[in-house]
Amino acid sequence: MFSRIRGSFYRTSAWRLALRSTLVFAAGCAVVFLAIYIVVAGAVQERSDSWLIGESETLKQVALTTPRDAVYDRIVEEVAELASQEVSYDSKGHPTKGNTVFFAETDDTPGQTVWVGPADKAKFLEALSGLKPERGGPVSVRVPGWSAPFRVVGVSMQPGQGQIYLGLLDASAAALMRRLLVWFALGWLVMVGLGFFVTLLGLRRMLRRVDAITGAAASIRSDDLSTRVPLKGQRDEVARLARTFNNMLDRISSTVNQLRTLTDAMAHDLKSPITSVRGRLEIALSLDDRNQCVELVAGAIEQLDRLSEVITTSLDVAEADGGALRLRPQTVDLSELAGRVAELYGPAFGDNHQNFTINAEEPVVVQMDVPLGTRMLSNLMENELHYAGAGAAVRLEIGRREDSALIRVEDNGPGFAAELLESDGGPGTLRVFHRFVKGSDSHGHGLGLAFVNAVAVAHGGRASARNRREGGGAEILIELPLTNGRGELLKG
């Protein structure tokens, strides 16, 4: 069981992301620590080199100014021993373990060498044999039997008087650098481990919230869209993802509910016409009178045409609400289009004893899908024919206001019922523009004004409705973006 948990843990994104970020962090820390170590090591070596250069010059001056007699070697050796004692004690006067200093003065005469230092003189002189004092500056010299190299500076005496070599093995500085390296390594390990642990915890906490989103998505069922990702007030990227996911679920839930409402309403509204059509056709089959059969079949076809129109309108409204209504806009004079529609409906208004007038300015140019625009105006006319009442005065006005084209239809009929003018927020959201919403005395399907609003919104406009205060009746106003003669929108 433990191996299964461990294996699943290694497969998590938190582990991989934490490992990658820790590797980058570890590399960065290693570079910083290495740079610090190099700087400190350089400073320590510079200190030792400065001492070597200064003391070698002092010893050179002593050697040059001391008479070369019987006590010459003794005097130079005493001065060299005093110089070696300077680095054999710390600043508090305590002996320093491990520091080794040697001094050698070689002469061009074989065997004439002044030596102060460790007992294995021969090994040192052999190591110094290949050193060229004229190179200047301290160099590192390996002496057989010694683990660390000596820093050696060589100074040439006057011609014929040989060379002076001063060497230093600063064991205390070397020990300090080793301790520093160990502490740097331990500090690096602690920082990398702590960074990995903190990063892993943070990533696991963040990815747990992502897992909650995944779990919410996995728990969604077609019959239950109520699952939501819990939010705890965070405002980071994961919280925004959770809010976006919840908003998406809200939209999906709303769409599904609208689809269910649409199918339920269509099933209810289509059941009676389909039953009626079936009944007419069955009666037509049972009759011998051809004239009666033709009349019944013609009535059935007429009802089927109405059903087809209802289905088409319902689908168009659904597409418009979902932002998927396909438009083929072209530049059109709205006044001319309204005139053609009004001419078609003029006789129908006359038959209904309604006084219909149209007031259209020239030109009012918009970008519009002509078939959809024609159906929108036709729905407005149909609405007036059926609900303005016999003898009502109906007026269609086409105009403009700033950068909007206006379509206003008004009458002096009974107006809208109060519940139809209730709004759920924003223009175009009155209940009168909702699908399958209709008045109590309506015999339609509640799609006419819903289609009008859908077409207006699809064209970048909006629809509004109200009851007139003076003279009574209803008013419907459609606003569409106005264009210039080249089809360019006037709105910015």
FENMOHU-V554379 format. One record per helix or strand of 3 or more residues. SS is the DSSP state (H for helix, E for strand). FROM is the first residue (numbers start at 1). TO is the last residue. If there is no record, write none. Layout:
# FENMOHU-V554379
ss: {SS,SS}
from: {FROM,FROM}
to: {TO,TO}
This chain:
# FENMOHU-V554379
ss: {H,H,H,E,E,H,H,E,E,E,H,H,H,E,H,E,E,H,E,E,H,H,H,E,E}
from: {2,13,72,100,113,121,133,139,150,163,171,237,290,330,334,355,365,370,393,404,418,431,448,462,474}
to: {10,65,86,106,116,128,135,141,156,169,218,286,321,333,351,360,368,387,401,411,421,433,458,467,481}
